[in-house]
Amino acid sequence: MLSEFSFISLLGLFLLGSYGIMQLYITLLIRRHSREKVSALPPLRLFVPVRNEAEEIRGFLESISTQSISLQGVWGEDGSTDETPALLEPTLASGEWQLCQVSPSLHDRYPGKHAVLVALENKVDTPIFLLADADMRFPQRWAEGLASWLMLHPEFGGVCAPSLPRDRGLWSGFQRIEWAATLYLIAATQTRGQIVTAIGNSMAVRRSAWESIGGWRSLPPSLVEDYTFMRALLLRGWRFAWLFHPAVVGETRAEPTLRRWIHQRRRWRLAVPHIPPLAAYYWIVQSLLPWTLLMQSSLTFFLIWTAAEALPLLVLRRVLCLSHILRYIPLLLLYRMLEGVVLSGLLLSHQPIDWRGRNYRLS
């Protein structure tokens, strides 16, 4: 009969072996897209929802002003209570930007950013348009890269680009590596032909595809309107992709508090209504492994686990030319110990979700 120590040792070996194999497989699936250019792009319009973005507007405009192609933009002003409206005034005076005030009544039917996008619908007038959040920072060829992809791939209705929180300390650094660990899973599943989600803070859309689904107004009300939009495109026969190339990788604002982080993750979990069995097994192993290894007190096991966590991050770092990632490996390892509790809490919680100061109760 196996002793308790022997059983734990065998369990640790099994979990470590399983996780190592899965991480190696994921690593082998991470691919960089080639950057394709077209000789001429059609006019492009950029749509930016804004609500209390006074701290971020200047940095956003600076990154947009350095784009390799010219853009005309539309602000979707969603009832800001800070200095945001005043900071938008100079852009409106230039004639390159328009302002669309979002009616509060739209929030009676469409939650969060979905209401802003519905308000912006009558401004969609270019063959390809872009969506971005006001806390984003983009490289110079971001708009060109996303629009060129759609021009060269007519079967695609939309494309989005990866982004990471800006590194401004331990808390934001943790979110940066946490996002990176999610991005390599998205990259791997895309190589296998599966698009599991989308992100609306950095996206290009083909107008004909958008029209084919009836625009944002036709979508069911959703706090994850980017995921809902992607699903509608796929059901309509269009394709969708993430573009993994350093020319389009943006940076976003990290959530400033634990409470905001929890509400963001609770909102995001709405975009994963059904977890495939293989993904569920992966997360179970990922959650159990740290505690099993802790009981082992084995330096060798710990080093193998660390290598398994670092390997896909190393490849993603090279593919996207990222910085300030691997330094936060210790924070990711600590998070893995709590991940099972965190994921279970997110799945089971039915408390209202806060979005930009507005609360939405889940049905």
N, C-alpha and C positions, 0 to 999 in steps of 0.2 A: 504494500500500500504506500502510495507516495506521501511523503511528509508535506506539511504545509509549505515549508521553504521550497521543496522541489516543485510543487504545483505552481507556486508563484514564479519560480524561475522559468518553468516551461511556458507559462502564460506570457511572461515578459518576452521570451524568445519569439513566441508566435506573433505577438502584437508588433514587436520591433521588426521582425522579418516581413510581415504583411505590409507594414507602413513603409518600410524601406523600398519594397518592390513597387508599391503604388506611387511613391514620390519619384522613383527613377522613371517609371512609365510616363508620369506627368511631365517630367523634365524633357523627355525625348519628344514630346508632342508640341512643345513651345516653339513657335515659328515667328520670324520677322517677315512682314510683308515687304515686297519691293515697292519703292516709291515711284509711281508712274505720273508723268506730266503730259498735259495736253497743250496743243499749240495756242488755243484760245478758250477761255471760259466765259459762259454767259454771265450777265449781271447777277450778283448775289446779294441777298438781303439777310441780315442777321437779326434774330429776335432774342431779346434779353428780358426776362421777367425780373423785376426789382421790387424788393420790400425791405426797407431799413438796411440799406447797403452803403451808408455813408463812409464806413471805414474801408470799403473795398473798391468803390467806383473808380478812383484815380488810377489805381494799379491795373484794373481791368482795361480802362481806356488806353493806358500806355501800351499794353501788350497788343491791343487791337490796332492802334495807330501804326505799329511797325510791321503789319502783315504785308506779305509779298504781293498781294493783290488788293485792290480797293474794295471796301465794303460800305454799304449803306445799312443803317441800323434802325430798329424800332424798340423803344423801351416799353415794357408792359408795367406801368406804375401801379402797384397793388396796395394803395393805402398806406404808404410809409408815414411813420410818425417821427422820424428823425430828420436830418438835413438832406436826405437823398433828393427830394424834388429840386431844391436850390442848386445842388451840385450837377443836376442834369441840364440846367438852363444853358450853359455855354455850348453844350453839344447841339442843342436845338437851334441856337442862333447860327451855327455853322451851316445849317441846311442839310447836313449829312445824316442827321438823326431825326426821327419823328417820336412823338409821345402818344401813347394810348393809355388813357385812364381806365382802370378796371372797375366796373360797376360792382359794388358790394353784393348786389342781388345775385350775381353769378355764383357766389360761394354758397348760396342756398341749395344749388344743385351740384356744382362741381367743386370738389375739395382742393385746397392747396394750389399748386402751380397749374393744375388742370384748368381752373377757372381763368387764369391769366392767358393761357394758350387759346382758350375759346374766345376771349376778348380780342386776341390778335389775328383771328382768322381772316378778317377782311383786308388785312395788310399783305397777305401772301400773294405776290404777283410776279415772282421770278421762277424760272424752270427748276432751279435748285435753291434752297434756302438753308440757313444754319441756325442752330439753337445753342445758346450758351447761358451759363449762370454768371451773375455779376461778380462773384468771388473768384472767378477763374483767371489764370495767367497762361497765355499760349505762346508757343514758339512762332517764329516768323512765317513759316510755311504751313501753319495749321489749316487755315481756310482753304488754301490752294490744294493741300493734300487731300482733304476730305471731299472737296468738290470734284477734283480730278478723278478720284476713285469712282464716284457715281457716273461721271461722263464716260468713263472707259468700261463700265460694267452696267449695261442698261437693264439687266435683270434684277438689280438691287434697288430697293425702294428707299433704303436708308443705311447709314453707316455712322458709327460713333467711335470715339477715340478714348483710350485709357487716360486716367488722371490719378494723381496722388496728392494727399495733403502736404502742404508746405512744412518743412522741418523747422520748427521754432522752439525746440526743447523736447523733453522726455515725453510729455503727453501727446504732442503732435507727432513726435517721432514714432511712438507706438502705433498711432493711427496710420502713419505712412507705411510701416511694414505690414500692418494688418491688411490694408488695401492691396499691397503688393502680393500678399499671399492669396488674396481673392482673384487678382488679375491673372496669376499663372494658372489658376483653375479654369477661368474663362477662356484663356488662350488654348489650353489643352483640349477642352470640350469642343471648341470651335474647330480645331484640327480634325476631330472625330466627326464633324458634320452637325454638331448640335449648338444652337444659340440659346443659352439659358436665360439671359436677361439683356437689358440695354441700359444706357445711362444718358440722361437728357441734358447734362451740363456741357456736353461737347459732341454735337451731332449735326450731320448734314442729311437733308431729306429731299427726295425727288418730288416735285410738286404733283406730277401725274399720279404717283403712288399715293400721296396724301389725299388727293381728290378721290381716288378709287375707293377709299374706305370712308369717305364722307367727312373728312377732317376730324379735328379733336372733338367737335360737338357731338359727333355720332358715337363716340366711345362711351362705355359705361363709366360713371363717375369713379375716379381712382386717385389715391394718394401716390401711386406709382404709375403715373401717366406715361412715362417712357417705356416701361415694360408692357403696359396695355397697348400702346401704340405699336410696338414691335410685333406683338402677338397678332394684332389686326392685319398688319402687312403680310405676315407669314400665311395667315389664313386666306388672304386674298390672292396668294400665289407669288408674291414678291419675295425676294431674298433680303437678308439683313446681315451685317457683319460688324465686327470690331476690327479697326485698323491698327495693327501692332507695328508701329514704326516710330522712331524717335522724333521725326519731323512733326508729328501731331500730338505728342504726349503733353498734356497740360498739368497744371498744379492748381489745387483748390484750397480752400480754407479748412483747417481741421476744426472739429467741433470743440468749442472752448471749455465745456464742462462735461462731467460724467452724465449728468441728466440729459443734456442735449445729445450726447453720443448714444445713449440708450434709446431715446425717441427716434433718432435716425435709423438705428438698426431695427427697431420694431417696424418702422415704415418699410424698410427694405425687405423685411422677411415676407411682406405681402406679395413681393415679386417671385416668391418661391412657394407657390401654393401646394405643390406636390413634389416631394423629394424622391428621386429615383432610388431603388434599393441599393445600388452600388454606391451612390453618394452617401446614403444613410450609413452604410457599413464603414465608409471612409471616415466620416465624422465620429462614429462610435469608437473606432480604433484610435483616432487622433485624440479623443478625450480621455480614453482609458490608459493609453500608453504612458503619459507622464507619471501617473500615480503608481502604476505597476513598476516603473523604473525606479521611482523613489523608494519603494520597498526593497529593491534589489541592492541599493547602495553600491552600484557597480559603475566605476569610472568609464570602463569600456562601453557599456551599454549607453551611458550618457553621451559619450562622444559620437557614437553611431547615430543616436537620435538627433543630435545637433547637426550632424552632416546631412541627415535626411531632410531636416527643415531647411538647411541652407542651400542645398543643391539646386532646386528649381528657382530660388531667389537669385542665385548666381547667374543662371542662364537668362532669367528675365532682365536682370540688371544689364547684361551684355546686349540683349536684343533691343532694349529700349534706351540704352545709354543712360541709365539712372544713376543717381548719387544718393548718399545718405540713406542707405537701406540696411546693409549688413551690420552696421554699428548697433542696430537695435535688435539683433537676434536674441539677446538675453530677455528683453521685454516680451518678445513673441513666445519664447519658451515658458515664461511665467504665465502668459495669457492662456497657453494651451492647457495648463493645469485647471483653469477656471472655465474653459470653453464649454464643457458639457453643461455646467450649471447655467451659463449665460444663454446658450442656445435653447435650452429647455424653457428658461424663463421667457425668452422672446416668443417662443411658439405657443406658450400657454397663457400669456398675458392678454387680457381683453380690456385694459384700461384705455382711456382716450389717448390719442397720439397728438402731441403738440407739433404744429408746423408754423414757424414764423409768428408765434404768439396766438395762433388760432388752434382750438382743440377740436378733434374729430373722433367720434366714437365709432369703433368697429362694429359692423353688423354681425 
